[in-house]
Structure formats: structure tokens, C-alpha cells
Amino acid sequence: MKKPIKYSPEVHERAVRMVLESQGEYPSEWSAIESITAKIGCASPTLHGWLRQHERNTGLRTGPTTAEKQRLKELEREFKELRRANEIQKLASTFFAQAELYRRLKS
């Protein structure tokens, strides 16, 4: 499987701007997208996704903005770390409780 190509934010912005500026020259948005992808070197669905995300970021379309997606990723990462720490604390608590019980039985 091919590793996906990472495009810089500048390439995203330039490609989206090119589509928005040239839409009137094409019969459809998709035609404009296909023309720009030939110049940029990315796939049409990729640029289509960038365009939709731009629309969400600017309030033209409903859905999560880039900042909201980033925040959600951070919260999910933090939640995963907290869950792992909680599991470690539970295991440690069980260990020490068993050790205390064993110590009392031995006395």
C-alpha cells in the first residue's frame, strides 16, 4: 500500500484559492477541481476534500472546522492517556491490597 502524500498547508490554500477563483471558467465545480489537480499534482477527491474543509472553516458548510478536529484529536489522546493511567492505578491498588492481606495473614 502506498504511503499517502502529505501536502503543506500552503499547497492546500493555493489549490483551494485556484478552484474558487476559476469556478466561473468551468461548467461545474468538479471540472474546475479536475483542471486544478492536473496543475497541482494531487488527486481530484483530495482537492475536493480540501475545498469542503475550507467551506466548513469559513462557515459556508456545516461540520467540524480544522481547529475543532484538532482539539478533538487532542482530547482523544488525553482521554487515552488518562484511561491508561487509571488502569495502572487500579492494578497497583490491587497489588498493594493483596500484599497487605498477605502480610496480615502471615502475622
Z-matrix of the N, CA and C atoms (Angstrom, degrees):
N
C 1 1.437
C 2 1.526 1 109.67
N 3 1.314 2 115.60 1 137.23
C 4 1.456 3 120.07 2 -179.41
C 5 1.518 4 111.35 3 -74.20
N 6 1.308 5 115.02 4 144.43
C 7 1.459 6 120.27 5 174.79
C 8 1.527 7 107.59 6 -78.70
N 9 1.334 8 117.56 7 131.01
C 10 1.464 9 119.12 8 -178.55
C 11 1.524 10 111.40 9 -63.97
N 12 1.320 11 115.25 10 144.22
C 13 1.453 12 121.03 11 178.98
C 14 1.522 13 108.79 12 -79.91
N 15 1.321 14 115.96 13 133.47
C 16 1.462 15 120.79 14 176.84
C 17 1.529 16 107.58 15 -96.67
N 18 1.312 17 115.60 16 121.16
C 19 1.460 18 120.98 17 177.12
C 20 1.526 19 108.30 18 -99.79
N 21 1.313 20 116.06 19 145.24
C 22 1.462 21 120.28 20 -179.42
C 23 1.529 22 110.30 21 -71.70
N 24 1.333 23 116.37 22 157.24
C 25 1.470 24 119.55 23 176.88
C 26 1.532 25 112.11 24 -57.53
N 27 1.327 26 116.63 25 -30.78
C 28 1.463 27 120.05 26 178.88
C 29 1.525 28 111.02 27 -64.99
N 30 1.338 29 116.37 28 -39.70
C 31 1.473 30 120.52 29 177.98
C 32 1.527 31 109.16 30 -66.03
N 33 1.317 32 117.91 31 -42.13
C 34 1.475 33 122.25 32 177.11
C 35 1.531 34 109.36 33 -55.62
N 36 1.340 35 114.93 34 -53.27
C 37 1.461 36 120.37 35 -175.78
C 38 1.527 37 111.41 36 -62.17
N 39 1.322 38 116.16 37 -43.82
C 40 1.468 39 120.23 38 -178.79
C 41 1.521 40 111.00 39 -64.03
N 42 1.321 41 117.02 40 -44.12
C 43 1.462 42 120.87 41 -178.93
C 44 1.523 43 110.99 42 -64.57
N 45 1.326 44 116.98 43 -44.04
C 46 1.469 45 121.04 44 179.15
C 47 1.524 46 109.58 45 -63.01
N 48 1.323 47 116.08 46 -45.20
C 49 1.462 48 120.04 47 179.35
C 50 1.531 49 110.94 48 -59.82
N 51 1.333 50 116.14 49 -41.98
C 52 1.464 51 120.31 50 179.16
C 53 1.531 52 110.90 51 -61.29
N 54 1.329 53 117.35 52 -42.36
C 55 1.470 54 120.66 53 179.09
C 56 1.523 55 109.89 54 -64.43
N 57 1.332 56 116.46 55 -47.45
C 58 1.466 57 120.12 56 -178.15
C 59 1.526 58 111.94 57 -62.10
N 60 1.326 59 116.27 58 -39.32
C 61 1.463 60 120.18 59 -178.59
C 62 1.519 61 113.30 60 -74.20
N 63 1.327 62 117.17 61 -25.47
C 64 1.467 63 119.51 62 -174.41
C 65 1.527 64 113.98 63 -107.22
N 66 1.319 65 118.77 64 5.39
C 67 1.467 66 120.81 65 -176.98
C 68 1.526 67 112.59 66 -57.98
N 69 1.314 68 117.85 67 -36.97
C 70 1.458 69 120.97 68 -178.90
C 71 1.524 70 113.74 69 -65.85
N 72 1.314 71 116.86 70 -18.62
C 73 1.458 72 121.72 71 -178.43
C 74 1.530 73 112.94 72 -86.07
N 75 1.327 74 117.31 73 -6.22
C 76 1.462 75 122.19 74 -175.94
C 77 1.527 76 110.04 75 -123.39
N 78 1.342 77 116.76 76 153.60
C 79 1.467 78 119.64 77 -178.86
C 80 1.537 79 113.29 78 -69.01
N 81 1.334 80 117.81 79 -22.07
C 82 1.465 81 120.63 80 -179.93
C 83 1.521 82 109.87 81 -149.79
N 84 1.307 83 114.48 82 163.84
C 85 1.458 84 119.94 83 177.08
C 86 1.525 85 110.52 84 -61.65
N 87 1.316 86 116.26 85 -40.01
C 88 1.462 87 120.16 86 -178.42
C 89 1.529 88 111.09 87 -63.63
N 90 1.329 89 117.18 88 -37.33
C 91 1.471 90 120.61 89 176.91
C 92 1.523 91 110.16 90 -62.33
N 93 1.324 92 116.25 91 -42.37
C 94 1.461 93 120.30 92 177.74
C 95 1.525 94 110.23 93 -63.06
N 96 1.323 95 116.66 94 -43.06
C 97 1.466 96 121.16 95 179.70
C 98 1.522 97 110.38 96 -60.79
N 99 1.316 98 117.09 97 -47.28
C 100 1.472 99 120.18 98 -178.82
C 101 1.525 100 111.63 99 -62.80
N 102 1.318 101 117.35 100 -37.34
C 103 1.458 102 120.84 101 178.55
C 104 1.527 103 111.15 102 -65.69
N 105 1.325 104 116.37 103 -43.05
C 106 1.469 105 120.81 104 -178.60
C 107 1.526 106 110.97 105 -69.91
N 108 1.339 107 117.41 106 -38.25
C 109 1.475 108 118.94 107 -179.35
C 110 1.522 109 110.93 108 -63.93
N 111 1.319 110 116.80 109 -31.12
C 112 1.465 111 119.63 110 177.13
C 113 1.531 112 109.97 111 -64.81
N 114 1.317 113 117.04 112 -33.35
C 115 1.468 114 121.46 113 -179.73
C 116 1.530 115 112.00 114 -81.77
N 117 1.336 116 116.86 115 -35.97
C 118 1.470 117 121.77 116 -176.26
C 119 1.532 118 111.32 117 -82.43
N 120 1.330 119 116.25 118 -38.74
C 121 1.458 120 120.08 119 -179.10
C 122 1.515 121 114.31 120 98.42
N 123 1.326 122 117.30 121 16.36
C 124 1.463 123 119.70 122 176.04
C 125 1.527 124 108.70 123 -109.51
N 126 1.314 125 116.90 124 173.29
C 127 1.462 126 121.46 125 -179.31
C 128 1.534 127 109.77 126 -81.11
N 129 1.313 128 116.56 127 149.85
C 130 1.465 129 121.33 128 -179.93
C 131 1.522 130 112.90 129 -57.96
N 132 1.351 131 119.26 130 -45.09
C 133 1.480 132 118.33 131 177.86
C 134 1.533 133 113.10 132 -61.54
N 135 1.328 134 116.77 133 -30.08
C 136 1.462 135 120.81 134 178.22
C 137 1.525 136 110.30 135 -65.16
N 138 1.321 137 115.99 136 -50.04
C 139 1.463 138 120.18 137 179.32
C 140 1.530 139 110.84 138 -65.16
N 141 1.311 140 116.65 139 -36.49
C 142 1.471 141 120.57 140 176.77
C 143 1.527 142 109.91 141 -59.61
N 144 1.321 143 117.14 142 -43.03
C 145 1.470 144 121.88 143 177.30
C 146 1.522 145 111.69 144 -63.42
N 147 1.338 146 116.49 145 -41.40
C 148 1.463 147 119.93 146 178.37
C 149 1.525 148 110.57 147 -62.51
N 150 1.327 149 115.74 148 -40.46
C 151 1.462 150 120.85 149 179.98
C 152 1.528 151 110.71 150 -64.44
N 153 1.338 152 117.18 151 -44.11
C 154 1.459 153 120.94 152 178.71
C 155 1.529 154 111.02 153 -64.05
N 156 1.335 155 116.78 154 -39.84
C 157 1.466 156 120.02 155 178.24
C 158 1.520 157 110.13 156 -65.00
N 159 1.323 158 117.99 157 -39.87
C 160 1.460 159 121.71 158 176.28
C 161 1.528 160 110.11 159 -59.20
N 162 1.313 161 116.27 160 -41.72
C 163 1.463 162 120.64 161 179.09
C 164 1.536 163 111.06 162 -64.33
N 165 1.335 164 117.29 163 -38.38
C 166 1.468 165 120.13 164 177.12
C 167 1.526 166 110.43 165 -67.77
N 168 1.340 167 116.73 166 -40.93
C 169 1.464 168 121.01 167 -178.94
C 170 1.524 169 112.08 168 -64.94
N 171 1.335 170 116.72 169 -30.95
C 172 1.464 171 120.30 170 -177.75
C 173 1.521 172 112.56 171 -96.31
N 174 1.339 173 117.82 172 1.88
C 175 1.453 174 121.42 173 176.62
C 176 1.522 175 114.86 174 84.82
N 177 1.322 176 117.62 175 7.56
C 178 1.461 177 120.50 176 179.22
C 179 1.525 178 112.31 177 -80.95
N 180 1.320 179 116.28 178 -16.68
C 181 1.463 180 121.98 179 -178.16
C 182 1.526 181 107.78 180 -138.82
N 183 1.318 182 115.85 181 145.85
C 184 1.462 183 118.85 182 178.55
C 185 1.528 184 109.75 183 -78.71
N 186 1.310 185 114.72 184 155.36
C 187 1.458 186 120.57 185 178.62
C 188 1.511 187 110.38 186 130.75
N 189 1.324 188 116.16 187 172.88
C 190 1.463 189 120.03 188 -176.53
C 191 1.528 190 112.40 189 -71.61
N 192 1.330 191 115.40 190 136.51
C 193 1.458 192 120.65 191 176.42
C 194 1.529 193 109.13 192 -78.04
N 195 1.308 194 115.60 193 171.49
C 196 1.464 195 120.29 194 178.23
C 197 1.525 196 110.22 195 -60.92
N 198 1.333 197 116.87 196 -42.17
C 199 1.470 198 120.45 197 179.70
C 200 1.528 199 110.75 198 -63.92
N 201 1.324 200 117.28 199 -40.01
C 202 1.467 201 120.61 200 178.97
C 203 1.526 202 110.93 201 -66.43
N 204 1.323 203 116.76 202 -39.81
C 205 1.471 204 120.10 203 177.64
C 206 1.517 205 110.67 204 -63.28
N 207 1.338 206 116.54 205 -41.89
C 208 1.462 207 120.99 206 179.56
C 209 1.524 208 110.47 207 -63.95
N 210 1.323 209 116.84 208 -43.42
C 211 1.469 210 121.23 209 179.39
C 212 1.525 211 110.84 210 -63.00
N 213 1.325 212 116.15 211 -40.89
C 214 1.462 213 120.43 212 178.23
C 215 1.526 214 110.57 213 -62.36
N 216 1.327 215 117.12 214 -42.10
C 217 1.467 216 120.48 215 177.52
C 218 1.525 217 110.95 216 -60.57
N 219 1.338 218 115.95 217 -43.43
C 220 1.464 219 120.08 218 179.49
C 221 1.525 220 111.00 219 -63.00
N 222 1.328 221 116.19 220 -43.32
C 223 1.470 222 119.78 221 179.51
C 224 1.525 223 111.62 222 -65.31
N 225 1.330 224 117.34 223 -39.13
C 226 1.465 225 120.32 224 177.85
C 227 1.522 226 110.69 225 -64.47
N 228 1.330 227 116.88 226 -40.35
C 229 1.468 228 121.03 227 178.19
C 230 1.534 229 110.03 228 -63.69
N 231 1.338 230 116.26 229 -44.87
C 232 1.456 231 120.93 230 179.14
C 233 1.534 232 110.95 231 -63.61
N 234 1.324 233 117.00 232 -41.93
C 235 1.457 234 121.57 233 178.40
C 236 1.535 235 110.44 234 -60.62
N 237 1.321 236 116.31 235 -42.71
C 238 1.466 237 120.61 236 179.76
C 239 1.535 238 110.56 237 -62.82
N 240 1.329 239 116.20 238 -42.07
C 241 1.468 240 120.23 239 178.82
C 242 1.532 241 110.88 240 -65.24
N 243 1.320 242 116.86 241 -41.99
C 244 1.460 243 120.29 242 179.03
C 245 1.526 244 111.82 243 -65.47
N 246 1.316 245 115.40 244 -39.16
C 247 1.470 246 119.49 245 177.62
C 248 1.528 247 110.00 246 -63.04
N 249 1.333 248 117.35 247 -41.43
C 250 1.462 249 121.78 248 179.09
C 251 1.531 250 110.03 249 -64.73
N 252 1.339 251 116.95 250 -43.76
C 253 1.466 252 120.65 251 178.96
C 254 1.525 253 110.92 252 -63.54
N 255 1.310 254 116.93 253 -40.09
C 256 1.463 255 121.45 254 178.30
C 257 1.529 256 110.43 255 -62.45
N 258 1.315 257 117.14 256 -41.17
C 259 1.462 258 121.16 257 178.77
C 260 1.527 259 110.50 258 -63.75
N 261 1.318 260 116.86 259 -40.76
C 262 1.466 261 120.68 260 178.42
C 263 1.522 262 109.88 261 -63.88
N 264 1.332 263 117.02 262 -41.97
C 265 1.464 264 120.32 263 178.77
C 266 1.525 265 111.37 264 -63.72
N 267 1.309 266 117.22 265 -39.30
C 268 1.473 267 120.19 266 177.88
C 269 1.521 268 110.56 267 -62.87
N 270 1.326 269 116.47 268 -44.44
C 271 1.465 270 120.08 269 179.52
C 272 1.528 271 111.24 270 -64.19
N 273 1.323 272 116.89 271 -41.21
C 274 1.466 273 120.66 272 179.43
C 275 1.522 274 110.39 273 -65.58
N 276 1.314 275 116.25 274 -41.42
C 277 1.460 276 120.63 275 179.08
C 278 1.525 277 110.74 276 -61.32
N 279 1.313 278 116.10 277 -44.32
C 280 1.465 279 120.95 278 178.72
C 281 1.531 280 110.57 279 -62.76
N 282 1.320 281 115.80 280 -43.89
C 283 1.455 282 120.95 281 179.95
C 284 1.527 283 111.08 282 -59.21
N 285 1.334 284 116.36 283 -49.61
C 286 1.461 285 119.75 284 -177.44
C 287 1.525 286 111.63 285 -69.20
N 288 1.304 287 118.05 286 -34.17
C 289 1.472 288 120.70 287 177.13
C 290 1.525 289 109.93 288 -64.39
N 291 1.330 290 117.08 289 -42.04
C 292 1.464 291 120.86 290 178.69
C 293 1.528 292 110.62 291 -66.72
N 294 1.331 293 116.08 292 -39.57
C 295 1.466 294 119.94 293 178.97
C 296 1.531 295 110.41 294 -63.71
N 297 1.324 296 117.35 295 -40.79
C 298 1.468 297 122.07 296 178.95
C 299 1.531 298 110.05 297 -65.34
N 300 1.333 299 117.03 298 -42.24
C 301 1.457 300 121.49 299 178.87
C 302 1.522 301 110.08 300 -62.82
N 303 1.325 302 117.52 301 -44.29
C 304 1.447 303 122.39 302 179.01
C 305 1.534 304 110.58 303 -62.17
N 306 1.331 305 116.55 304 -40.96
C 307 1.471 306 121.44 305 -180.00
C 308 1.518 307 110.31 306 -63.99
N 309 1.339 308 117.42 307 -40.42
C 310 1.462 309 121.00 308 -179.71
C 311 1.528 310 111.38 309 -69.21
N 312 1.322 311 116.43 310 -38.06
C 313 1.469 312 119.92 311 179.18
C 314 1.523 313 111.80 312 -67.66
N 315 1.304 314 116.44 313 -32.42
C 316 1.452 315 121.35 314 -178.41
C 317 1.522 316 111.91 315 -75.44
N 318 1.312 317 117.14 316 -25.76
C 319 1.482 318 121.75 317 -176.69
C 320 1.490 319 111.96 318 -74.16
